[in-house]
Amino acid sequence: MYQSGMSTREIGKFIERILGNAYSPATISRITDVVKEDIEKWHTRPLHKRYSVLYLDGLYVKLRRETVEKEVIYVVLGVNEEGYREIFDFFVGGQESAYVWQEILQNLYQRGVKEVLLGVFDGLPGLEEAFKAVYPKADVQRCVVHKVRNTLNRVRKKDQFEVAEESQADLSRAE
């Protein structure tokens, strides 16, 4: 809330409305400082060397700055060799681009992610090349959810439900 432009007084009033507890602007400010430190530590924590899969996706949400605009939240999720999923990081800002994704991937490389077996992402132009620039030995795959969603956009509205159901059945059989 603080980052999106709310004052410490507005945050205090919001928390009081939601939780029933009143907090002074000074307390809100101290809490914000502690949370910002924790978030910064999380953003810079070292990561393991090798991951089986990296999922890259941009999620658009409405954010208030001077005006309310849709901006992308870049999300990176990894699957380690034991099969455990981990959110590596997220970044907020602007419109999704392969150039920004390449910067994010280079940051992950610097934080220790040196080997990736498979990258899974949507069909954003230039994203495969950006991924391969950082992880040249990795395979890449188009995200099945994005493929189905893009396919459904080309199907008549009255047939979309049936096609989606058949796609789900096919995926279930493949597992």
N, C-alpha and C positions, 0 to 999 in steps of 0.2 A: 504494500500500500504506500509505503514511504517512497519507494523508487518510482511509483507511478504518479507521484506528485501530491499525495495527501499530506497535510501538515500533521505534526505530532498531536495537536489538539483534535483534529478531525479523526485521527486514528483512535485516540482515547475515547471520543464520543461513540465511534463505531463499536469498539470493543465493549463499552458499557451497555449499548443497546443489545448487542448479541449475547454477551456473557453475563451481564448484570454487575460486573465489577468495574469500578472506576480506577483509572490510572492517570497520573499526572503527565504533562508533556515531558518532563525530565525523565520519568520512568520509561516512557515510550522511547525516548531518545537513547537511553542506556540499553534497552532491549534491542533496538535496531542496530546499535553498534556491535553488540555481541553476536547477533544473527549474521550481520555482514561479515564478521571475522570468520564465523563457522562456514559460511558459504564460500568465502575466498579459500579457506583451507581445503574444502571439498573440491573446488575447481582446480586446485594445483596439486592434489595428492598424486603420488606415484602410482602407476598402473602396471599390471603384469606384462611380461614380454610378449607372450603368445596368446592369441585368441582364435577360436574356431570360426566365429562369425561376428561381423560388425553390421548392425542395422543402422541405416541413416534415414531420418525422415524429418521433414519440415511440417510443423503443425501451425496453422494460421489461427491467431486469436486477435480479438479487438483489444487494443491497448490505448490508454489515455495518456497522452503527453500534452501538447497544446490543444490537439484535437483528438478525436477517437478514430484510429485507423487500424486496419488489419496489418499485423506484422507477423513474421515467421519466428517460431521458436525452433531452432535447430536442436534435434535430439539424437544422441548417439548411444546405442545400446549394444553391449557386447555379450557374447556367450563364451565362457572359458572352456578349457578342454574337459572339465568335469561336467559340463552342461549347465552350469549356473549362469543366470543372466545378471547383468550389472549395468546400471545406467552410468556411463562414463562421464557425460557432461551434457549441458544444454547451454545454448547461447540465444539471446533475444536480439532481433533487429532486422528491419528492412524487409526486402523481398528476397526470396530464396535464390541463390546463385551457386553455380559450380565453383566459382572463385572463392567464395566464403567457405564452402565445404572443404576445399583444398587447404585453406588456412587452418580450419578446425582439425583436419586429419594430420597436418604437420605438427600441430600442437600436441595431439595425442601421441605422435611418434616421439616427440621430445620428452613426453612424460613417461615413456617406457614401452609403448605398444610398438614393437619392432616387427612382429610377424602376425599376419592375418591370413587365414585360409580362404575365407569367402566374404565378400561384401554384398549386402542385399539392400536395394534401394529402388526408388521410382525411376521414371524415364526422364528426369530433368536433363536437358541438353548440356553436355559437357561433364556431367557428374562421373560417368565411367572413366573418362580420361583423367579427371582430377584424382579419383581414387587410385587409379593405376600409377599415377605419378608418385604417389607416396608408398603404395604397396604393389609394386609391379608383378610380384609372383602370385598374388591372390587371384582367385577366380571371382567373377561377378555374376549376380543373378538379379533379374528384375523381380521385385516384390510381387507375390501372387495376389495380394489384396489389391494393389494398384492395377495389376493387369485385369482383374475381374471388374473393378470399378470402371476402368477405362473402356472395357468391352461393353459393360451395361449401358454406358452413355450412348452407344451406337445401336442399341436394341430398342425397338418400339416400346413405349411406356407400358402397354398392356401385356407385353411378353417379359418384362424385366424380372418379375417375381419368379416365374417359371425357370428362366435361364439362371438366376441366382441360386435357386434351390438345386438345380442340376449341377452347377459348379461346386456347391457345397458337398453334394453327394460324391462327386468325382474326387474332391480333396480328401474326404473321409476314406474312400476306398484306397487312395494312394498311400495313406499312412499305414 
